[in-house]
């Protein structure tokens, strides 16, 4: 299986499933986010799994510990491959989430969002965080490691440092743009090959694939490029 995760950021299940039908589950996993899950519910996850896809449920839970634990338990019962919470929810919340999924028959990978890739230093300053993005990512990644999570969501630009400092943590990186594609609303971006070289373990890519005339061909090209980069 490749490290590619395709973000199915669609407003409804028919659109998401139509795109999934143009992809090979042996070449990528898929991500279901807030809009799609809110409209389509667990059924869309089950339909994707029936098509052979492993699903990353990207709901970024962030609430009091008991509420997050219950949500993570429900997600684990869906059989998802990966799910996430916000590391900024704090130690007690992260520990409750970890304990909730650990009792599942097939525990999903539980990862924590550090700093959204749409945020830069000015954005953090505006919300009262006086650390630079890289410093805040390192702080929250360390907390995630201490509380026993499997990995973190970070930009590829921080992945290399985390690989050195916290090598046991998986690094899931959104904000990936193949060469020649628009940055859209992402601030901290790298190409797939560059992200892997920096230390990313999994790459999340959305619009460059989902908005393409031939999504399957774009996936195949990205997979080939990553394979070629790994042997250089």
Backbone as JSON, one array per atom type, in Angstrom:
{
  "sequence": "XXXXXXXXXXXXXXXXXXXXXXXXXXXXXXXXXXXXXXXXXXXXXXXXXXXXXXXXXXXXXXXXXXXXXXXXXXXXXXXXXXXXXXXXXXXXXXXXXXXXXXXXXXXXXXXXXXXXXXXXXXXXXXXXXXXXXXXXXXXXXXXXXXXXXXXXXXXXXXXXXXXXXXXXXXXXXXXXXXXXXXXXXXXXXXXXXXXXXXXXXXXXXXXXXXXXXXXXXXXXXXXXXXXXXXXX",
  "N": [[0.84, -1.2, 0.0], [0.51, 2.23, -0.78], [1.69, 5.46, 0.52], [-0.33, 7.31, 0.07], [-3.2, 9.25, 0.68], [-6.36, 10.0, -0.32], [-8.28, 12.85, -0.21], [-11.62, 12.94, 0.2], [-13.34, 15.33, -0.14], [-16.2, 16.12, -0.48], [-19.6, 17.33, -0.97], [-21.64, 15.47, -0.71], [-22.69, 12.0, -0.54], [-23.12, 10.55, -3.07], [-21.41, 11.96, -4.88], [-18.89, 11.62, -3.7], [-18.63, 8.81, -3.7], [-18.76, 8.3, -6.41], [-16.37, 9.41, -7.27], [-14.6, 7.78, -5.82], [-15.03, 5.38, -7.13], [-13.48, 5.67, -9.33], [-10.96, 5.28, -8.55], [-8.19, 3.23, -7.45], [-8.22, 1.01, -4.84], [-5.91, -0.25, -4.07], [-3.91, 1.51, -4.52], [-4.27, 3.74, -2.98], [-5.51, 5.18, 0.09], [-8.54, 6.55, 1.56], [-9.94, 9.67, 2.67], [-12.44, 10.79, 4.82], [-14.16, 13.64, 5.6], [-15.47, 16.39, 7.64], [-17.74, 17.71, 6.35], [-18.75, 15.83, 4.48], [-19.22, 13.6, 6.15], [-21.07, 14.66, 7.94], [-23.28, 15.09, 6.31], [-23.72, 12.57, 5.12], [-23.21, 10.55, 6.95], [-22.42, 7.5, 8.86], [-22.89, 5.62, 6.84], [-21.59, 6.29, 4.46], [-18.94, 5.77, 5.04], [-19.07, 3.01, 5.41], [-19.82, 2.23, 2.83], [-17.56, 2.95, 1.35], [-15.67, 1.28, 2.51], [-16.72, -1.16, 1.71], [-16.03, -1.05, -0.92], [-13.41, -1.64, -0.8], [-11.66, 0.18, 0.33], [-9.47, 1.55, 2.79], [-10.29, 3.67, 5.46], [-9.7, 6.94, 6.52], [-10.98, 8.69, 9.05], [-11.66, 11.87, 9.31], [-12.41, 13.85, 11.52], [-11.53, 15.42, 13.54], [-11.86, 15.54, 16.45], [-12.64, 17.5, 19.31], [-13.2, 18.27, 22.4], [-14.7, 17.98, 25.67], [-13.09, 15.46, 27.75], [-14.73, 13.07, 28.17], [-16.7, 13.23, 26.19], [-15.2, 13.21, 23.82], [-13.98, 10.72, 24.08], [-16.21, 9.03, 23.82], [-16.97, 9.59, 21.18], [-14.71, 8.73, 19.77], [-14.77, 6.04, 20.4], [-17.09, 5.25, 19.08], [-16.31, 5.73, 16.44], [-14.26, 3.87, 16.18], [-15.73, 1.54, 16.3], [-16.9, 1.62, 13.85], [-14.96, 0.61, 12.27], [-12.92, 2.07, 11.1], [-9.76, 2.91, 9.6], [-8.05, 4.92, 10.46], [-8.27, 7.71, 12.71], [-8.8, 11.07, 14.0], [-7.97, 13.56, 16.5], [-7.92, 16.81, 18.1], [-4.84, 17.93, 19.17], [-4.62, 20.11, 20.81], [-6.66, 19.86, 22.58], [-5.76, 18.91, 24.95], [-4.03, 17.06, 27.62], [-5.66, 15.28, 29.23], [-7.87, 14.84, 27.57], [-6.66, 13.65, 25.32], [-5.63, 11.29, 26.44], [-8.0, 10.05, 27.22], [-9.18, 9.6, 24.75], [-7.33, 7.83, 23.59], [-7.53, 5.62, 25.33], [-10.15, 4.9, 24.83], [-10.18, 3.92, 22.18], [-8.43, 1.84, 22.39], [-9.59, -0.45, 23.39], [-11.0, -1.53, 21.35], [-11.81, -4.15, 19.02], [-10.29, -4.11, 16.72], [-8.2, -1.83, 16.86], [-8.15, 1.48, 15.61], [-5.67, 3.6, 14.02], [-4.8, 6.25, 16.01], [-4.49, 9.62, 15.75], [-3.17, 12.97, 16.25], [-4.1, 16.3, 15.56], [-1.89, 18.92, 15.03], [-0.94, 21.83, 14.25], [-3.04, 23.47, 12.08], [-2.6, 23.32, 8.54], [-3.43, 25.51, 7.17], [-2.84, 27.69, 8.65], [-0.65, 30.36, 9.55], [2.14, 32.12, 11.1], [1.12, 34.66, 11.73], [-1.62, 34.14, 11.91], [-1.7, 32.43, 14.15], [-0.78, 34.17, 16.13], [-2.9, 35.95, 16.21], [-4.91, 34.49, 17.43], [-3.98, 34.26, 19.96], [-1.82, 32.6, 20.4], [1.48, 32.65, 20.86], [3.64, 31.4, 19.8], [5.77, 30.35, 17.12], [4.62, 28.59, 14.15], [6.11, 26.12, 13.77], [7.23, 25.71, 16.3], [4.96, 25.41, 17.91], [3.88, 23.12, 16.75], [5.84, 21.22, 17.45], [5.59, 21.25, 20.23], [2.96, 20.29, 20.64], [3.13, 17.85, 19.35], [4.95, 16.5, 20.99], [3.38, 16.26, 23.29], [1.4, 14.58, 22.28], [2.89, 12.26, 21.81], [3.64, 11.63, 24.45], [1.2, 10.93, 25.53], [0.58, 8.59, 24.29], [-0.39, 8.38, 21.65], [-0.68, 7.36, 18.17], [0.33, 8.95, 16.15], [0.77, 12.13, 14.46], [-0.83, 14.96, 12.86], [0.76, 17.07, 10.71], [2.46, 19.75, 8.97], [4.4, 19.05, 6.02], [6.73, 20.44, 6.19], [7.44, 20.45, 8.83], [7.85, 17.81, 9.36], [10.37, 16.57, 9.13], [11.89, 17.44, 11.34], [10.34, 16.39, 13.41], [10.62, 13.68, 12.86], [13.23, 13.26, 13.64], [13.19, 14.0, 16.38], [10.99, 12.69, 17.56], [10.76, 9.85, 16.73], [9.06, 7.62, 16.81], [6.5, 8.46, 16.32], [3.95, 8.51, 13.88], [3.76, 10.49, 10.93], [1.47, 12.44, 9.46], [0.66, 14.19, 6.64], [-1.05, 16.88, 5.41], [-1.74, 19.45, 2.92], [-0.31, 18.91, 0.62], [0.92, 19.32, -2.59], [1.15, 18.36, -5.87], [3.75, 19.12, -8.26], [3.18, 22.07, -10.1], [0.51, 22.43, -9.46], [-2.13, 24.43, -8.01], [-1.86, 26.25, -4.9], [-4.17, 26.66, -3.45], [-6.07, 27.01, -0.47], [-4.04, 26.43, 1.25], [-1.16, 27.08, 3.27], [1.38, 26.13, 4.01], [3.12, 24.19, 2.1], [4.26, 21.28, 0.2], [5.69, 19.25, -2.45], [4.68, 15.81, -3.24], [6.95, 13.99, -3.4], [8.94, 15.55, -2.19], [7.84, 15.89, 0.34], [7.87, 13.27, 1.4], [10.63, 12.9, 1.45], [11.27, 14.75, 3.39], [10.28, 13.54, 5.66], [7.66, 12.67, 5.99], [5.07, 10.25, 6.63], [2.53, 9.55, 5.7], [0.58, 10.96, 3.09], [-1.75, 13.46, 2.46], [-3.89, 14.28, -0.07], [-6.04, 16.32, -1.91], [-7.81, 18.25, -3.83], [-6.06, 18.4, -6.2], [-6.31, 15.82, -7.13], [-9.09, 15.09, -6.91], [-10.39, 17.03, -8.4], [-9.48, 16.64, -10.92], [-9.63, 15.8, -14.45], [-9.14, 13.1, -14.94], [-8.97, 11.36, -12.34], [-7.87, 8.89, -11.49], [-5.63, 8.6, -13.13], [-4.04, 10.72, -12.24], [-3.53, 9.91, -9.62], [-2.05, 7.55, -10.18], [0.17, 8.71, -11.42], [1.24, 10.24, -9.31], [1.87, 8.21, -7.48], [3.79, 6.82, -8.97], [5.75, 8.79, -9.15], [6.46, 9.11, -6.48], [7.5, 6.58, -5.96], [9.69, 6.56, -7.71], [11.18, 8.63, -6.57], [11.91, 7.48, -4.18], [13.96, 5.74, -4.77], [16.03, 7.21, -5.68]],
  "CA": [[0.0, 0.0, 0.0], [1.26, 3.47, -0.87], [1.37, 6.41, 1.59], [-1.25, 8.31, -0.42], [-4.58, 9.32, 1.18], [-7.12, 10.94, -1.13], [-9.3, 13.54, 0.57], [-12.92, 12.97, -0.48], [-14.01, 16.5, 0.42], [-17.39, 16.36, -1.31], [-20.77, 17.7, -0.17], [-22.64, 14.41, -0.61], [-22.17, 10.65, -0.76], [-23.0, 10.15, -4.47], [-20.21, 12.55, -5.49], [-17.71, 10.98, -3.12], [-18.54, 7.43, -4.14], [-18.45, 8.31, -7.84], [-14.92, 9.63, -7.38], [-13.93, 6.58, -5.32], [-15.12, 4.34, -8.14], [-12.47, 5.93, -10.35], [-9.67, 5.08, -7.91], [-7.79, 1.86, -7.12], [-7.92, 0.94, -3.4], [-4.55, -0.76, -3.85], [-2.98, 2.61, -4.71], [-4.5, 4.84, -2.05], [-6.59, 5.16, 1.07], [-9.38, 7.73, 1.37], [-10.27, 10.45, 3.87], [-13.79, 11.33, 4.94], [-14.1, 14.77, 6.51], [-16.65, 16.85, 8.37], [-18.92, 18.0, 5.54], [-19.28, 14.59, 3.92], [-19.75, 12.74, 7.22], [-22.26, 15.28, 8.51], [-24.4, 14.88, 5.39], [-23.95, 11.18, 4.71], [-23.14, 9.68, 8.11], [-21.61, 6.28, 8.81], [-23.12, 4.82, 5.64], [-20.58, 6.55, 3.43], [-17.75, 5.03, 5.45], [-19.32, 1.6, 5.12], [-19.8, 2.04, 1.37], [-16.17, 3.01, 0.91], [-15.02, 0.05, 2.97], [-17.22, -2.23, 0.85], [-15.28, -0.94, -2.18], [-12.04, -2.06, -0.55], [-10.82, 1.28, 0.81], [-9.25, 1.86, 4.2], [-10.83, 5.01, 5.62], [-9.24, 7.88, 7.53], [-12.11, 9.52, 9.45], [-11.02, 13.14, 9.66], [-13.41, 14.69, 12.19], [-10.78, 16.33, 14.43], [-12.62, 15.69, 17.69], [-12.07, 18.46, 20.26], [-14.29, 18.52, 23.35], [-14.31, 17.47, 26.98], [-12.58, 14.09, 27.58], [-15.75, 12.03, 28.06], [-17.36, 13.35, 24.89], [-14.26, 12.76, 22.79], [-13.83, 9.27, 24.23], [-17.38, 8.38, 23.23], [-16.92, 9.74, 19.73], [-13.65, 7.86, 19.26], [-15.24, 4.66, 20.53], [-18.04, 5.02, 17.99], [-15.55, 5.66, 15.19], [-13.56, 2.59, 16.16], [-16.72, 0.5, 16.01], [-17.15, 1.66, 12.4], [-13.89, -0.11, 11.59], [-12.05, 2.95, 10.32], [-8.32, 2.64, 9.69], [-7.41, 6.01, 11.19], [-9.11, 8.85, 13.08], [-7.98, 12.09, 14.64], [-8.46, 14.51, 17.5], [-7.05, 17.98, 18.18], [-3.9, 17.85, 20.29], [-4.85, 21.24, 21.71], [-7.66, 19.49, 23.58], [-5.09, 18.69, 26.23], [-3.59, 15.72, 28.02], [-6.75, 14.4, 29.68], [-8.68, 14.47, 26.4], [-5.89, 12.72, 24.49], [-5.58, 10.0, 27.13], [-9.34, 9.45, 27.16], [-9.36, 9.12, 23.37], [-6.49, 6.64, 23.41], [-8.11, 4.51, 26.08], [-11.41, 4.5, 24.2], [-9.96, 3.1, 20.98], [-7.56, 0.71, 22.68], [-10.38, -1.64, 23.72], [-11.65, -2.02, 20.14], [-11.28, -5.41, 18.51], [-9.25, -3.73, 15.74], [-8.03, -0.4, 17.15], [-7.64, 2.32, 14.52], [-4.59, 4.51, 14.35], [-5.3, 7.51, 16.57], [-3.49, 10.67, 15.56], [-3.6, 14.27, 16.75], [-3.82, 17.48, 14.75], [-1.05, 19.89, 15.74], [-1.33, 23.16, 13.75], [-3.62, 23.34, 10.74], [-1.71, 23.82, 7.51], [-3.95, 26.79, 6.66], [-2.44, 28.74, 9.59], [0.75, 30.78, 9.62], [2.49, 32.76, 12.37], [0.18, 35.76, 12.0], [-2.89, 33.56, 12.34], [-1.54, 31.95, 15.53], [-0.7, 35.35, 16.99], [-4.24, 36.54, 16.31], [-5.74, 33.71, 18.36], [-3.36, 34.24, 21.28], [-0.69, 31.66, 20.47], [2.62, 33.49, 20.53], [4.7, 30.57, 19.26], [5.79, 30.14, 15.68], [3.97, 27.31, 13.84], [6.97, 24.96, 14.0], [7.38, 25.52, 17.75], [3.7, 24.88, 18.42], [3.78, 21.74, 16.27], [6.73, 20.39, 18.27], [5.02, 21.16, 21.58], [1.78, 19.43, 20.62], [3.58, 16.51, 18.98], [5.52, 15.88, 22.19], [2.26, 15.87, 24.15], [0.76, 13.42, 21.66], [3.74, 11.1, 22.09], [3.57, 11.32, 25.87], [-0.11, 10.34, 25.85], [0.47, 7.29, 23.66], [-1.03, 8.36, 20.34], [0.13, 6.73, 17.12], [0.97, 9.91, 15.26], [0.26, 13.51, 14.42], [-0.99, 15.66, 11.6], [1.64, 18.23, 10.68], [2.87, 20.04, 7.6], [5.63, 18.35, 5.64], [7.88, 21.26, 6.56], [7.82, 20.1, 10.21], [7.97, 16.36, 9.5], [11.76, 16.15, 9.31], [12.28, 17.68, 12.73], [9.64, 15.42, 14.25], [11.22, 12.36, 12.63], [14.45, 13.2, 14.46], [12.93, 14.16, 17.81], [9.95, 11.76, 18.01], [10.73, 8.93, 15.58], [8.0, 6.61, 16.91], [5.23, 9.03, 15.87], [3.65, 8.63, 12.46], [3.58, 11.89, 10.51], [0.46, 12.52, 8.4], [0.85, 15.56, 6.16], [-1.87, 17.52, 4.38], [-1.02, 20.55, 2.28], [0.58, 18.37, -0.4], [0.54, 19.74, -3.94], [2.07, 17.97, -6.94], [4.33, 20.25, -8.99], [2.32, 22.67, -11.1], [-0.85, 22.61, -8.99], [-2.36, 25.61, -7.18], [-1.77, 26.08, -3.45], [-5.51, 26.82, -2.9], [-6.04, 27.73, 0.8], [-2.95, 25.92, 2.08], [-0.06, 28.02, 3.4], [2.66, 25.45, 4.17], [2.93, 23.08, 1.17], [5.39, 20.67, -0.49], [5.3, 18.21, -3.39], [4.7, 14.5, -2.6], [8.31, 13.46, -3.24], [9.66, 16.36, -1.22], [7.28, 15.61, 1.66], [8.42, 11.99, 1.86], [12.05, 13.13, 1.75], [11.32, 15.51, 4.64], [9.97, 12.68, 6.8], [6.24, 12.32, 6.09], [4.72, 8.84, 6.48], [1.32, 9.51, 4.89], [0.33, 12.22, 2.41], [-3.16, 13.71, 2.17], [-4.04, 15.12, -1.26], [-7.44, 16.43, -2.27], [-8.24, 18.85, -5.1], [-5.3, 18.02, -7.39], [-6.83, 14.53, -7.6], [-10.54, 15.02, -7.02], [-10.87, 17.97, -9.43], [-8.82, 16.32, -12.19], [-10.47, 15.09, -15.43], [-8.91, 11.67, -14.77], [-8.37, 11.21, -11.01], [-7.05, 7.69, -11.41], [-4.34, 8.85, -13.78], [-3.25, 11.58, -11.36], [-3.05, 9.04, -8.54], [-0.99, 6.69, -10.7], [1.36, 9.54, -11.64], [1.81, 10.58, -8.01], [2.46, 6.98, -6.93], [5.02, 6.55, -9.72], [6.74, 9.8, -8.78], [6.95, 8.79, -5.13], [8.34, 5.38, -6.07], [10.96, 6.96, -8.32], [11.94, 9.43, -5.61], [12.42, 6.64, -3.09], [15.14, 4.99, -5.21], [17.07, 8.12, -6.13]],
  "C": [[0.88, 1.25, 0.0], [0.9, 4.39, 0.29], [0.31, 7.44, 1.22], [-2.65, 8.15, 0.19], [-5.3, 10.38, 0.36], [-8.25, 11.53, -0.29], [-10.59, 13.65, -0.23], [-13.76, 14.11, 0.11], [-15.15, 16.93, -0.5], [-18.59, 16.68, -0.42], [-21.8, 16.59, -0.01], [-22.02, 13.08, -0.97], [-22.1, 10.26, -2.23], [-21.76, 10.71, -5.15], [-18.95, 11.87, -5.0], [-17.54, 9.56, -3.64], [-18.25, 7.34, -5.64], [-16.97, 8.54, -8.07], [-14.17, 8.39, -6.94], [-13.96, 5.46, -6.35], [-14.11, 4.52, -9.27], [-11.05, 5.74, -9.8], [-9.45, 3.6, -7.62], [-7.46, 1.79, -5.64], [-6.58, 0.32, -3.08], [-3.5, 0.36, -3.98], [-3.14, 3.74, -3.71], [-5.54, 4.45, -1.0], [-7.42, 6.42, 0.83], [-9.69, 8.38, 2.72], [-11.69, 10.97, 3.76], [-13.76, 12.43, 6.0], [-15.46, 15.2, 7.03], [-17.89, 17.03, 7.49], [-19.57, 16.71, 5.03], [-19.9, 13.72, 5.01], [-21.01, 13.33, 7.82], [-23.48, 15.05, 7.62], [-24.74, 13.4, 5.2], [-23.87, 10.18, 5.86], [-22.29, 8.44, 7.92], [-21.76, 5.48, 7.52], [-22.06, 5.06, 4.58], [-19.28, 5.85, 3.76], [-17.92, 3.55, 5.1], [-19.29, 1.31, 3.62], [-18.39, 2.08, 0.81], [-15.42, 1.76, 1.32], [-15.46, -1.13, 2.11], [-16.53, -2.22, -0.51], [-13.81, -1.28, -2.0], [-11.12, -0.99, 0.0], [-10.67, 1.25, 2.33], [-9.58, 3.34, 4.37], [-10.17, 5.74, 6.8], [-10.43, 8.79, 7.84], [-11.57, 10.8, 10.07], [-12.05, 14.11, 10.26], [-12.79, 15.59, 13.25], [-11.54, 16.59, 15.73], [-11.89, 16.6, 18.67], [-13.19, 18.87, 21.2], [-13.8, 18.05, 24.71], [-13.93, 15.99, 26.84], [-13.66, 13.03, 27.38], [-16.44, 12.05, 26.71], [-16.47, 12.85, 23.77], [-14.06, 11.25, 22.87], [-15.0, 8.54, 23.59], [-17.38, 8.45, 21.72], [-15.86, 8.82, 19.12], [-14.06, 6.39, 19.35], [-16.21, 4.32, 19.39], [-17.33, 4.9, 16.65], [-14.81, 4.33, 15.07], [-14.5, 1.45, 15.81], [-17.12, 0.49, 14.54], [-16.08, 0.9, 11.61], [-12.98, 0.77, 10.77], [-10.59, 2.61, 10.58], [-7.61, 3.67, 10.54], [-8.47, 7.04, 11.57], [-8.27, 9.85, 13.85], [-8.76, 12.93, 15.63], [-7.54, 15.73, 17.42], [-6.13, 17.85, 19.39], [-4.11, 18.98, 21.29], [-5.98, 21.0, 22.69], [-7.07, 19.16, 24.92], [-4.86, 17.24, 26.6], [-4.75, 14.8, 28.39], [-7.61, 13.94, 28.51], [-7.96, 13.45, 25.54], [-5.83, 11.34, 25.14], [-6.92, 9.3, 27.08], [-9.6, 8.88, 25.77], [-8.57, 7.84, 23.14], [-7.08, 5.44, 24.11], [-9.38, 4.0, 25.41], [-11.18, 3.61, 23.0], [-9.16, 1.84, 21.29], [-8.33, -0.57, 22.97], [-11.13, -2.18, 22.51], [-11.02, -3.32, 19.68], [-10.16, -5.17, 17.49], [-9.01, -2.23, 15.89], [-7.52, 0.37, 15.93], [-6.41, 3.08, 14.97], [-5.2, 5.81, 14.83], [-4.2, 8.55, 16.47], [-4.07, 12.0, 16.02], [-3.19, 15.38, 15.79], [-2.98, 18.44, 15.59], [-1.49, 21.3, 15.34], [-1.84, 22.99, 12.33], [-2.7, 23.97, 9.7], [-2.22, 25.09, 6.85], [-3.51, 27.97, 7.52], [-0.96, 29.07, 9.47], [0.96, 31.52, 10.93], [1.52, 33.88, 12.73], [-1.16, 35.24, 12.48], [-2.8, 33.08, 13.79], [-1.49, 33.12, 16.51], [-2.08, 35.93, 17.23], [-5.13, 35.79, 17.29], [-5.05, 33.51, 19.71], [-2.25, 33.24, 21.47], [0.54, 32.4, 19.98], [3.84, 32.69, 20.06], [4.64, 30.57, 17.73], [5.15, 28.78, 15.38], [4.84, 26.09, 14.15], [7.15, 24.66, 15.49], [6.11, 24.92, 18.36], [3.49, 23.43, 17.97], [4.63, 20.83, 17.15], [6.16, 20.2, 19.67], [3.86, 20.17, 21.61], [2.13, 18.0, 20.2], [4.17, 15.78, 20.18], [4.42, 15.44, 23.14], [1.55, 14.64, 23.59], [1.57, 12.15, 21.9], [3.64, 10.67, 23.54], [2.26, 10.63, 26.24], [-0.4, 9.08, 25.05], [-0.26, 7.23, 22.34], [-0.09, 7.81, 19.28], [0.87, 7.74, 16.26], [0.34, 11.27, 15.35], [0.01, 13.94, 12.99], [-0.11, 16.91, 11.68], [1.92, 18.56, 9.22], [4.15, 19.29, 7.3], [6.87, 19.13, 6.04], [8.33, 21.0, 8.0], [8.13, 18.62, 10.38], [9.4, 15.91, 9.77], [12.22, 16.32, 10.74], [11.61, 16.67, 13.66], [10.2, 14.02, 14.07], [12.47, 12.21, 13.48], [14.13, 13.17, 15.95], [11.97, 13.13, 18.37], [9.75, 10.69, 16.94], [9.6, 7.9, 15.64], [6.66, 7.13, 16.42], [5.1, 8.98, 14.36], [3.4, 10.1, 12.14], [2.67, 11.91, 9.28], [0.43, 13.97, 7.93], [-0.17, 15.94, 5.09], [-1.07, 18.64, 3.74], [-0.04, 20.06, 1.24], [0.05, 18.78, -1.77], [1.55, 19.24, -4.95], [2.56, 19.2, -7.69], [3.36, 20.75, -10.05], [0.89, 22.9, -10.67], [-0.95, 23.82, -8.07], [-2.26, 25.26, -5.7], [-3.14, 26.08, -2.8], [-5.42, 27.53, -1.54], [-4.98, 27.2, 1.76], [-1.8, 26.92, 2.1], [1.3, 27.3, 3.36], [2.61, 24.16, 3.35], [4.26, 22.57, 0.63], [4.84, 19.67, -1.5], [5.33, 16.86, -2.69], [6.11, 13.96, -2.37], [9.09, 14.23, -2.19], [9.15, 16.09, 0.2], [7.8, 14.3, 2.23], [9.89, 12.15, 2.24], [12.21, 13.87, 3.07], [11.0, 14.65, 5.85], [8.51, 12.34, 6.97], [6.05, 10.81, 5.92], [3.5, 8.65, 5.59], [1.05, 10.9, 4.33], [-1.16, 12.34, 2.08], [-3.24, 14.69, 1.0], [-5.5, 15.12, -1.67], [-7.65, 16.93, -3.68], [-7.39, 18.51, -6.31], [-5.75, 16.68, -7.98], [-8.32, 14.61, -7.88], [-11.11, 15.96, -8.07], [-10.28, 17.68, -10.8], [-9.8, 15.62, -13.15], [-10.34, 13.58, -15.3], [-8.22, 11.45, -13.44], [-7.46, 10.0, -10.88], [-5.68, 7.87, -12.02], [-3.45, 9.73, -12.93], [-2.69, 10.77, -10.19], [-1.89, 8.17, -9.01], [0.3, 7.47, -10.92], [2.04, 9.91, -10.33], [2.5, 9.37, -7.4], [3.77, 6.67, -7.65], [6.12, 7.53, -9.35], [7.31, 9.52, -7.41], [7.86, 7.58, -5.17], [9.7, 5.73, -6.68], [11.83, 7.75, -7.37], [12.58, 8.57, -4.54], [13.67, 5.87, -3.48], [16.25, 5.9, -5.72], [18.2, 8.21, -5.13]]
}
